[in-house]
Amino acid sequence: MTNNDGPHVGFFVTCIVDSMRPNIGFASLKLLEDAGCTVEVPTAQTCCGQPAFNSGDDATTKAIAKQVIEAFEPFGYVVVPSGSCASMIRSHYGELFADDPAWQSRQKALSAKTWEVLSFLTDVMKYTPSATYQGTATYHDSCSGLRDLGVHDQPRALLAHVQGLSVVPLEGNNECCGFGGTFCVKYPELSTAVVTDKTTKIKATQADTLLGGDMGCLMNMAGKLSREGREMRVFHTIEVLADMADGPGICAPRLK
């Protein structure tokens, strides 16, 4: 149930969650409402513009960013289940409108109220989850969330409240997994080498579950682990925190 006195949150679903793992979106909504937020999902939202931005197409990125700004201006907060997309809005939109005074103030206001979901639950809502997950997990820190937004302690603090879960350290937890959005498409050989190093370190933990905060990275690592024949459950952290990690993990076969 939503709380009319709580923060009014606009939830930015992200393209990859919408198309590949809707469960992350539903889990995020559940926790945000449990934390006392009133949540809406604007139907006008599309991409954050990051693929175009990374490819140097600033004109297209700017057009997409204007649409995002218009769709999410009415809300007190914008919450995103991806450090990568949240970083695009919070950290990189400013580059697009640096020479555009008509939009710059609107961009700054939106960027300032944009949060990655795990950070928002911890730093803004001071939320304590109530969940159970039987297993041993290791955690990968995705590049944008960690370096641009400072998301590191927050997921670990939330996971510490999950009954039955043990978290073991991952060597090189802050090293890139090789996904990098369009990077893995443009440089597949280099991307494969990077993710192979990552999965070697993941397997060395002997954990049965891999967690993280960015679907792109998790999908990349889960796919590589699957191709290597490693049976490992892979979930977005928000799925575990919401008690919604009882189905197939990312890149796992669907249950029959």
FENBELNOR-V93656 format. One line per field, one symbol per residue. phi: phi as a letter, one per 40 degrees, with the letter a starting at -180 (. if undefined). psi: psi as a letter, one per 40 degrees, with the letter a starting at -180 (. if undefined). A space follows every 50 residues. Layout:
phi->???
psi->???
This chain:
phi->.cbcccdcbccccgcccccbaddccccccdccccchccbbbdcccbcchc dccccgccccdcccccccdccbdcccabbbcacccccdccbbccccbcbb dcbcccccccdcbcbccccccccccfcbcbabacibbbbbccdcccccbg cacccccccccccgcbbbcbcgdccdcgcggcdcccbcccdccccccccc cccccgccbbbabaddccccccccccccgccacbbcdcccccfbbcbccc gccccc
psi->hiheeiihhhhhdiddddddgdddddddddddddeeihhigheeibieed ddddeegddddddddddddddedeidihhhfhdddddddddeddddedfg ddedddddddddehiiddddddddefhhigihhhihiihhhiddddddef hcdddddddeehhehhhiihhfdeiieecfbeddddgddddddddddddd dddddeiehhiaehdddddddddddddeehhhhhiidddddefffeaiih eiiii.
